Amino acid sequence: MTAQSLGLGSCWIQVRNRMFDDKTSSEQYVQSLLRIPEHIKVQSVIAIGYPAEHREPLPAEELKYWKIRANTYNKWHALGQEPLAGSSPPGGVPEVR
């Protein structure tokens, strides 16, 4: 929100479980590029800069709330599937505890 208040945009980029090339993981590449010690794990990167375009946010009813879990493992997201009927809270919005 601070970036946005300064007129900047941001983009979350997953690094974990991604490959940079055939031999190097994205995590290894970022560790090398930024001189991050091997014992420090890189899960993601957040890019910040001036946006090239303005995009309207998605309407709330189009958001995939079933992908969001607070402090739990989301087996549906890990499997790349949508949940079966009755496996998510009513309305598709997860409870936050």
Helices and strands as residue ranges (DSSP letters): H 2-5, E 9-14, H 26-33, E 44-49, G 60-62, G 65-67, H 75-79, G 90-92
